[in-house]
Amino acid sequence: MTDPSRPDRRLLLVHAHPDDESIGTGATMAKYAAEGAGVTLVTCTAGEMGEILVPDLTHLAADQEDRLGEHRRGEIADALKVLGVTDHRWLGGFGTYRDSGMQWHEDGYAIAADTIHDNAFWRADLTEAADHLVAVVRELRPQVLVTYDQFGGYGHPDHIQAHRVAMYAAQLAAVPSYRKDLGEAWKIAKIYWTAMSESRMRAGLRRLREAGDTTSFEGMDPDGPLPPFVTADENLSAAVDGSAHLEQKMDAMRSYPTQITLDGPFFALSNNEGNPMWGVEYFRIAAGELGELGADGLESDLFSGLEP
C-alpha cells in the first residue's frame, strides 16, 4: 500500500565527508528537493581529519583540540539548508565512524594515511556499516541511490569505503530473509556513481588557461592526461541539469570555509562561462535500466523509466 506521506520520487545519496555532497551533487540535490522529491543524504564521517583553511580555527585540528568534526557538523547543516535538503543522517549516528585521513601517492591520487584511528571509517566492519544503511534504505524505500565509483573518485579511503558500504547495503536491503529486524526488504531500482565529464573538464580547463589562470587545478593540461576522477564521456549515463540551482550549490560550498577557499578552483569556474562545469552533474549507472535518453545519449532525469 502506498504511504501518502512518502514522496513519489525518493533519492538517497551516500557521501564520505561534509562538503562532498555539495561539490559533487549539490545542484542535483537542490533540483530534486525544489521539485518535491524526497532527498536524503547519509554522511559517513564528520571529516575530522580535514585540512583547516581558516587560520583562526586551526586550533580545532586533529593534532590539537580535535574538534573539527563538530564544527563541520554545523557547516553541513548550513549547506543543506541552502540546498533545501531537510533529511540528513550520519551513518550509524554522529561520531560512529571517524574520518580516516589520507595522503597523496606519488602518482597523484589519494591513499590511506600511515596512521589512522581505531574507529576510522576505513577500518569499519563492512557488514556492520552496511547494516546501518540497510535500515535507512528499508525505512525510506528510495528508487535511486547515488554514491561514488569503486575508486572513490580520486582514491580517498573514505570514498572507497562509502562505495563499498552503499553497494553492499543495497544488496542486503533487497534480501527478504536478511535482518528482518531492520525493516521490510526493498530493492533499489537504479544505482548511480558520480562522475566528471572529460569533455566538460577539458573545456573548463581550456577556458581557465586562456584567461591566464595557471594555478586552478594546477598541473592539469586541457590536452593532456587527466586524473582518475575524470570520466570518459562514453562511460557517462546521465547528465542532470541543475544550472537553475547553481547559485545554491555555490552558496552551499561557501558554507564550508574551513575546507573550501573562495579563490580556489571550485569558484574559478563559477562565472557565467563556467556554469555548465558545475551546474550540470554527471553520473554512471551501476545497477538498473536506463530510461529515456536525450539527443546527447544521456538521461536527464535519474528517475527516468521508473514508476512511483
Summary of the structure (lengths in Angstrom):
residues: 308
radius of gyration: 18.8
end to end distance: 12.2
largest distance: 59.8
contacts: 1024
relative contact order: 0.17
helix: 37%
strand: 16%
